[in-house]
Amino acid sequence: MKIIVLNGSPKGDVSVTMQYVGYLQKVMPEHEFQITNVALQVKRLENDKEAFAAVIEKVRQSDAVLWAFPLYVLVVHGNYKRFIELISERGVRDAFTGKYAAALSTSIHFFDHTSHNYIHAICDDLEMRFVDSFSADMNDLFKPECREQLTHFGRQFLHAIETKGATPRRYPALQPREFVYEPGNKSAGLPVGDKKIVIVHDEDDPHSNLGKMIARFRNRLDGNIDEINIRQLKINGCLGCLQCSSKNECFYTGKDDYIEFYRSTVMTADILIYAGRMVDRWLSSRWKTYFDRIFCNSHTPVLQNKQVALLVSGPYSQEQNIEETVRGFFQFQGANYLGYVSDEFGTSSEIDALLDRLAASALESAENRYLRPQTFLGEGGMKIFRDEMYGRLRTVFMADHQAYKRLGIYKTFPQNQFGIMMLNFFVAPLVNLAPIRKKFDSMMIEQMVQPLKKLVEQSKL
Ligand SMILES: Cc1cc2nc3c(=O)[nH]c(=O)nc-3n(C[C@H](O)[C@H](O)[C@H](O)COP(=O)(O)O)c2cc1C
């Protein structure tokens, strides 16, 4: 069998993920794994139609496609997404239709599931036959049990291709609606006072639904508002070089517009609005490139206490996976995500009302420094980073380690909390003596509520 491997690493052959592919090739020498570095070469594939056609021809000649990629900021690298966009833009979806596919990634398991959901959905959109996903930790290959499981994954994939095994579709096709948004008369502008408001978007057409939604939101506010189109900034794709990891100094500092823009405009905002269109199952690859470059702050939350929201055109709520990445990203960044307004539902005047309300609630929340409790996405994500920075990644990510110390993130380790340690050391063994435990169990529900009840009673208006 001939498997084309679409490599999503911007590092090309010098990629952790490709070592996993190399292992598959080693244990299955009877099959050919043909690696194509699509993320590394995306600029050439974009500009050189023959080079792109050659890759597509390889896809046509193959028996199956292995999407092999590293995680880059909650999804796939912007270049990989661009390659995926080119498949539809250049009208070559038929090269993929009906082909068997599988996904193999390496990461530290921070939102690996959302990248796999994304790739699976793309395969469903291309009407491929998606067999399975394998999400390995970047160091798993050192473990014999991982190598065994990886071999099993490879064999299952090959078996499905050889036997033309049945594969289920998981993601229904997105159904964008035909709708032209016509904003009505604007309400009086809300004074923004000393709050800094920044709208970042990638929309070139002011007459599109998104262009008009941005204008409606901006006009609802009275004051200085920064509006930036990221297509007009020079933003290079993240190289994955990790040069930022020691001092948060990106390789591209001074070489493109991103670092200066992010530090002076985005990180100083009180209210941050991102606006974009759905392009396949996520925002545009331009947006993805923007998000990838956020890695120059590595794993440190730098949007703390900001009010953020999304304006979006397209079938956003049909694709919960993207909302999960957006929500998760802002939570672990310490921001208050106010949600999104899209053009999917309702009349123009209903969308006006939603945009007006978003503007008012963003201002009010900024005034009151509103910060909702994080959900599993932010809590769980931060715990992964905390453990990684304290542990195996510290040597490389020294800037994160220093920041985590400064921000008190390591204080959340239970072993660093004196009260909890005392409770576990002295009270836990005592309470778990059989006769005491019996009594304790009978009082448990009441005891859980008692201190909270007391707090409510003693609270003043
Ligand atoms: C810019 C950047 C962003 C990353 N984002 C994530 C992420 O969101 N989640 C995760 O689990 N790992 C993330 N990683 C870790 C990589 O996915 C991991 O190191 C992977 O093995 C790299 O594979 P490669 O060498 O094939 O590119 C990121 C690494 C870099 C450099």
The ligand as an SDF file (V2000), in Angstrom:
LIG
                    3D

 31 33  0  0  0  0  0  0  0  0999 V2000
    4.3550   27.1700   18.7380 C   0  0  0  0  0  0  0  0  0  0  0  0
    3.9910   25.8840   19.4170 C   0  0  0  0  0  0  0  0  0  0  0  0
    2.6920   25.6770   19.8180 C   0  0  0  0  0  0  0  0  0  0  0  0
    2.3370   24.4850   20.4500 C   0  0  0  0  0  0  0  0  0  0  0  0
    1.0450   24.3100   20.8520 N   0  0  0  0  0  0  0  0  0  0  0  0
    0.6980   23.1740   21.4850 C   0  0  0  0  0  0  0  0  0  0  0  0
   -0.6440   22.9920   21.9520 C   0  0  0  0  0  0  0  0  0  0  0  0
   -1.5280   23.8350   21.7870 O   0  0  0  0  0  0  0  0  0  0  0  0
   -0.9220   21.8410   22.6000 N   0  0  0  0  0  0  0  0  0  0  0  0
    0.0100   20.8710   22.8200 C   0  0  0  0  0  0  0  0  0  0  0  0
   -0.3210   19.8680   23.4220 O   0  0  0  0  0  0  0  0  0  0  0  0
    1.2830   21.0150   22.3700 N   0  0  0  0  0  0  0  0  0  0  0  0
    1.6420   22.1420   21.7120 C   0  0  0  0  0  0  0  0  0  0  0  0
    2.9300   22.2920   21.2710 N   0  0  0  0  0  0  0  0  0  0  0  0
    3.8950   21.1820   21.4160 C   0  0  0  0  0  0  0  0  0  0  0  0
    4.0910   20.4410   20.0930 C   0  0  0  0  0  0  0  0  0  0  0  0
    2.8760   20.0040   19.5760 O   0  0  0  0  0  0  0  0  0  0  0  0
    4.9930   19.2460   20.2870 C   0  0  0  0  0  0  0  0  0  0  0  0
    6.2380   19.6680   20.7560 O   0  0  0  0  0  0  0  0  0  0  0  0
    5.1520   18.4300   19.0080 C   0  0  0  0  0  0  0  0  0  0  0  0
    5.7190   17.1880   19.3210 O   0  0  0  0  0  0  0  0  0  0  0  0
    6.0390   19.1160   17.9760 C   0  0  0  0  0  0  0  0  0  0  0  0
    6.0760   18.2960   16.8350 O   0  0  0  0  0  0  0  0  0  0  0  0
    6.9470   18.5770   15.5560 P   0  0  0  0  0  0  0  0  0  0  0  0
    8.3960   18.5200   15.9630 O   0  0  0  0  0  0  0  0  0  0  0  0
    6.5440   17.4850   14.6380 O   0  0  0  0  0  0  0  0  0  0  0  0
    6.5960   19.9350   15.0230 O   0  0  0  0  0  0  0  0  0  0  0  0
    3.3120   23.4720   20.6620 C   0  0  0  0  0  0  0  0  0  0  0  0
    4.6340   23.7070   20.2600 C   0  0  0  0  0  0  0  0  0  0  0  0
    4.9820   24.8900   19.6510 C   0  0  0  0  0  0  0  0  0  0  0  0
    6.3940   25.1050   19.2260 C   0  0  0  0  0  0  0  0  0  0  0  0
  1  2  1  0
  2  3  1  0
  2 30  2  0
  3  4  2  0
  4  5  1  0
  4 28  1  0
  5  6  2  0
  6  7  1  0
  6 13  1  0
  7  8  2  0
  7  9  1  0
  9 10  1  0
 10 11  2  0
 10 12  1  0
 12 13  2  0
 13 14  1  0
 14 15  1  0
 14 28  1  0
 15 16  1  0
 16 17  1  0
 16 18  1  0
 18 19  1  0
 18 20  1  0
 20 21  1  0
 20 22  1  0
 22 23  1  0
 23 24  1  0
 24 25  2  0
 24 26  1  0
 24 27  1  0
 28 29  2  0
 29 30  1  0
 30 31  1  0
M  END
$$$$
